[in-house]
Amino acid sequence: MGKTALVTGASSGIGRAVARKLAADGYRVIGAARRVGLLRELDGVEPCELDVTDRDAVRAAVDGIVERHGSIDVVVANAGVMPLSRLDAGLVHEWDRMIDVNVRGLLHTVAAALPHFTRQDRGHLVTVASVGAHEVVPTSAVYSGTKFAAWAITEGLRLESPPTLRVTTVSPGVVESELADSITDPGARAAMAAYREHAIAPTAIADAVAYALTQPDSVDVNEIVVRPVQQR
């Protein structure tokens, strides 16, 4: 068995595709998500029930991986939510959820993995951000804010880390996933339905992650943006 990789948000969409891709490429993959039943459907993936908003649970999960397998070589921080809405809709509970999962969840993952990466003197963190980190559209203000935060956190880690730690941000455009299913605001839901007309398969993002991971140790792929050709 090759390197050990943790993929969060692995029960569906991009995370599921990444877990499958890495398992096919010979990684020992631990797929983490709240819906553990869906994880058990993935061949060659070790399921881990995990809510990334629970800091202690994330630390325990990462420590457990190292205890069982001896190391953790790759962490793909993919868990995220996207209940888009206009600010004047006032859906503060949904804003809080995005901050908790998209920002705090990433920080919890970094905090849990970084001590092991430092001790091992090697590791690769991949953050799945979004083109929303680079642009804001109506209904995306809070989501884009969380994804810019994810980009900034990952870039900060890259700048602070020794050369033995590689750091990558992958920013997908419109991808086939369940993310849009969490949109409760009627206007945002209608806009997203049209926006997703040209969505690409999550395997395209999995291939981008695999590309970054398979580069020589001297090469650090810092950022990849992947979107449909129709998306501008």
Solvent accessible surface area in square Angstrom, and as a share of the most:
residue,aa,sasa,rsa
1,M,169,0.75
2,G,44,0.42
3,K,101,0.43
4,T,2,0.01
5,A,0,0.00
6,L,0,0.00
7,V,0,0.00
8,T,3,0.02
9,G,20,0.19
10,A,0,0.00
11,S,9,0.06
12,S,25,0.16
13,G,18,0.17
14,I,19,0.10
15,G,0,0.00
16,R,35,0.13
17,A,10,0.08
18,V,0,0.00
19,A,0,0.00
20,R,129,0.47
21,K,65,0.28
22,L,0,0.00
23,A,24,0.19
24,A,87,0.68
25,D,69,0.36
26,G,37,0.35
27,Y,27,0.10
28,R,63,0.23
29,V,2,0.01
30,I,0,0.00
31,G,0,0.00
32,A,1,0.01
33,A,9,0.07
34,R,140,0.51
35,R,107,0.39
36,V,27,0.16
37,G,42,0.40
38,L,55,0.27
39,L,0,0.00
40,R,162,0.59
41,E,105,0.47
42,L,6,0.03
43,D,131,0.68
44,G,66,0.63
45,V,12,0.07
46,E,53,0.24
47,P,52,0.33
48,C,23,0.14
49,E,120,0.54
50,L,11,0.05
51,D,49,0.26
52,V,12,0.07
53,T,40,0.23
54,D,68,0.35
55,R,144,0.53
56,D,99,0.51
57,A,35,0.27
58,V,0,0.00
59,R,99,0.36
60,A,64,0.50
61,A,15,0.12
62,V,0,0.00
63,D,60,0.31
64,G,16,0.16
65,I,0,0.00
66,V,19,0.11
67,E,153,0.68
68,R,132,0.48
69,H,55,0.24
70,G,54,0.52
71,S,15,0.10
72,I,0,0.00
73,D,10,0.05
74,V,5,0.03
75,V,0,0.00
76,V,0,0.00
77,A,9,0.07
78,N,19,0.10
79,A,25,0.20
80,G,25,0.24
81,V,28,0.16
82,M,16,0.07
83,P,8,0.05
84,L,10,0.05
85,S,6,0.04
86,R,128,0.47
87,L,97,0.49
88,D,109,0.56
89,A,43,0.33
90,G,41,0.39
91,L,38,0.19
92,V,79,0.45
93,H,126,0.56
94,E,16,0.07
95,W,54,0.19
96,D,73,0.38
97,R,77,0.28
98,M,2,0.01
99,I,66,0.34
100,D,45,0.23
101,V,9,0.05
102,N,6,0.03
103,V,25,0.14
104,R,116,0.42
105,G,2,0.02
106,L,12,0.06
107,L,80,0.40
108,H,27,0.12
109,T,2,0.01
110,V,19,0.11
111,A,44,0.34
112,A,3,0.02
113,A,1,0.01
114,L,57,0.28
115,P,80,0.50
116,H,27,0.12
117,F,7,0.03
118,T,97,0.56
119,R,146,0.53
120,Q,26,0.11
121,D,84,0.44
122,R,107,0.39
123,G,10,0.10
124,H,6,0.03
125,L,2,0.01
126,V,0,0.00
127,T,2,0.01
128,V,9,0.05
129,A,4,0.03
130,S,10,0.07
131,V,12,0.07
132,G,9,0.09
133,A,9,0.07
134,H,100,0.44
135,E,61,0.27
136,V,104,0.60
137,V,67,0.39
138,P,109,0.69
139,T,25,0.14
140,S,8,0.05
141,A,40,0.31
142,V,28,0.16
143,Y,17,0.07
144,S,3,0.02
145,G,41,0.40
146,T,5,0.03
147,K,13,0.06
148,F,109,0.45
149,A,27,0.21
150,A,3,0.02
151,W,69,0.24
152,A,38,0.30
153,I,40,0.20
154,T,3,0.02
155,E,46,0.21
156,G,25,0.24
157,L,15,0.08
158,R,76,0.28
159,L,123,0.61
160,E,145,0.65
161,S,23,0.15
162,P,74,0.47
163,P,129,0.81
164,T,59,0.34
165,L,14,0.07
166,R,20,0.07
167,V,2,0.01
168,T,0,0.00
169,T,5,0.03
170,V,0,0.00
171,S,0,0.00
172,P,8,0.05
173,G,12,0.12
174,V,11,0.06
175,V,9,0.05
176,E,91,0.41
177,S,29,0.19
178,E,78,0.35
179,L,58,0.29
180,A,12,0.09
181,D,95,0.49
182,S,45,0.29
183,I,0,0.00
184,T,87,0.50
185,D,24,0.12
186,P,107,0.67
187,G,49,0.47
188,A,1,0.01
189,R,114,0.42
190,A,67,0.52
191,A,59,0.46
192,M,19,0.08
193,A,71,0.55
194,A,74,0.58
195,Y,101,0.38
196,R,54,0.20
197,E,130,0.58
198,H,87,0.39
199,A,22,0.17
200,I,39,0.20
201,A,43,0.34
202,P,26,0.16
203,T,80,0.47
204,A,36,0.28
205,I,0,0.00
206,A,2,0.01
207,D,78,0.40
208,A,12,0.09
209,V,0,0.00
210,A,7,0.06
211,Y,117,0.45
212,A,0,0.00
213,L,10,0.05
214,T,87,0.51
215,Q,38,0.17
216,P,81,0.51
217,D,121,0.63
218,S,107,0.69
219,V,61,0.35
220,D,53,0.27
221,V,23,0.13
222,N,58,0.30
223,E,67,0.30
224,I,32,0.16
225,V,62,0.36
226,V,32,0.18
227,R,101,0.37
228,P,4,0.03
229,V,119,0.68
230,Q,96,0.43
231,Q,17,0.08
232,R,226,0.83
